[in-house]
């Protein structure tokens, strides 16, 4: 159990760092995105900027899901990558279909994956509110 908690804590720290750095990167360049959209989309500039922001946030979450999938492969929880990626995705999004489960020795990681996803989706929602505010 301690091993799972240690690995899960490390992965959560990594995904939080990835999200923080990627959000910081977009924040630094979002005014440029908005200016580009105003020149390119004209009337739909704010919509274009929000779409870019949403797609970027989805990219960040995709990277985090892939990080978890790679960890599941490294610890030996899955023999193939596709099931590891699928499990990571349904756990991270807290959908949790239950059609694929982890063995007893790694099942705490599934809960940590879900907690990580739940927190980062909340953070992303707050970040989106800030991006929408910046387009006004």
N, C-alpha and C positions, 0 to 999 in steps of 0.2 A: 504494500500500500504506500509506503514512504517513497519508493522508487517512482510509482505512478504520479504521486503528488509533486515530486521534484521535477520530473519530466514535464508534466502539465504546467507547472508554474513557469518553467523556463520557456516553454512554447508560448504561453500567454504573454510573457514579457517580450518575446520576439515579435509577436503579432501586434502588440500595442506599439512597439517601437516602429514597426513598418507603417502602421496606420498613422501614427503621429508625424512621421517624416513625410509621408506622401500627402497628408492633409496640409502640412506646412508648405510643401512644394506648390500645391495648387493655390493656396492662399496667397503666396508670393506672386503668382502669375495670373490670378483671377481677373484683375483689372484689365490685363492684356486680352484675356479671353472675351471679356465683355466688350471691349473696344473692337475687337475683331468681329464679333457677332453684330455689333451696331453697323459696321461697314458692310458686312456680307448679307445679313438677314433683314436689315432695316427694321420694319415693323415688328418682326418676330425675334428681335435681338435678345430680349430677356428670356424668352422661351428657349432659344438656341443655347444661351449660356447655362441655363438650368439643365438642359439635356446633357450638355458636356459635363457638368458637375455630377449629375446622376451616373452617367456612364463611367466617370472616373472613380466614383465611390464604389461602384460595382466591381471595377478592376481591383481596387484595394481589397475588397472582400474576397474576390477570386484568389488573389495572392495568398491571403490568410488561409483559405480553405486548402490550397495546394500545400502550404507549409504543414498543416495538420496531416494531410495525406502522406506527405513524405515522412513525417515522424512515425505514422502508423506503419509504414513500410520498414523504416529503420529499426523499430523495436520488434519487428517480426509479427505484428498483429495480423497482417495480410500477406499473402504470397504473391498477389498480383496488384498492379497499381489501380486499375479501374475500380475494383470494389473498395479500395482504400479511399479513393477520391470521392466515390459515391457516398460512402459512410461519413466521410468528413463533411461533405456538403449537407447531408440531411441532419447531421448532428449540429453543425455550426449554425444552420438556419433554425434550429430547434424544431424542425418538422418531425424527425425521429420516427420514420415509418416502422422500424423494428424488423424489417425483412432481412437485414444484415446486422449482426451483433458482434461485439468483441468477446473474446474468451475471458474467463474469470480473472486471469492475470493482468488484463488491460482494461477492464470495464469502467474503472473510475475515470480513465481518460475520456470516455465518451461524455460523461457529465461535465468534465472540465472544458471539453470542446464546446458544448452547448452553452455553458456559462460565458465563455469567451465570446461566442457569437452574439449572445443576448446583449452583453455589454457593448460590444463594438457596433451593433446595429443601433442601439440607443444613442451612442456617441455620433454615429453617422447622421441620424435624424436631426440632432442638435446642430451639427455642422451644416446640413442642408438648409436649415432655417437661416443660418448666418449667410450662406451663399445667396439665398433668395433675397434677403435684406440688402445685400450688396448690389443687386441688380436694379433695385428701385431708384 
